[in-house]
């Protein structure tokens, strides 16, 4: 056996541990993912770098096979295939950009890999991005914190690694000791639901009445905006709009809820704002879930269906004069939607999701941890509403 053989094995096993623990759904564990660039830079060959990258990504996204099986009511095979396919972008980018050269080559190449995985097209599957940890290490620093972590990530791939490890570890310990969650903005209220797979699929008037009743209960306690999860209303139609308008009669509050809007080529995953005077669509999701929702290949064969992606549209929206950064479900797992929104300097972040299909996995926890980390980085109030 070649004397270097144990090294790739050890690095791969370590990458599995880092991906598993760093993306466990606990926000303060996110800095563990900073070990990945260390393992990547220590890889003795391009093949080893590919193994390390695959091990990290697959461990971080381990909930995907079970989630897909639950969503489609199938066995694990389709989920396993999608899991492996989803990892290819991450693995290819980090394998191609790996280098055995020292000096500035390695840190610069790693930063290029980070950038590519943060924006489309590779960023569409840019899960488990180490930059997400910036909110834990540099809370309140905003764009400067993002730049500081990028510098730290580059340093972790060089001979300055020991200094970077000590510095980032110290910041991590300090942050953990003084950690506070983002505030809920005054006058806003999130409503979490436990309707499981029926949310958005039960189109009965009884379900709409129950949801409206839950919203009204919160509005009557002094809140002026109530947020319901993704898909809460189901398909947004004139009939549904009238039902809600009548339900809110006598209330001066506003309800923000997830819904689906049918269009010629398929549908949009949207947020609607409803008051006693009526309702309208205020946000169309920029990045629906690839594969299960966003299916661009349908157009190649002249077929319709699937959710549309509005990649760089409506990064912020206006609710009662307040600039809001919206994130629906999958947008919480990738980097570019939140950074695009933060470039517009919103007053708060609203996060909604429908995570019934992820039961038994860490996916919803990871979504929440990511949202909390970004909110803390930019020091923004945060509203989170999920259905389980």
PyMOL commands that set and color helices and strands:
alter all, ss='L'
color gray80, all
select helices_A, chain A and resi 5-22+27-42+46-60+64-72+77-96+104-116+122-125+130-137+143-155+161-177+196-198+205-219+238-247+297-300+329-332+336-342+356-358+363-377
alter helices_A, ss='H'
color red, helices_A
select strands_A, chain A and resi 188-190+225-227+254-263+266-275+278-284+317-319+322-328+348-354+381-387
alter strands_A, ss='S'
color yellow, strands_A
deselect
rebuild
show_as cartoon
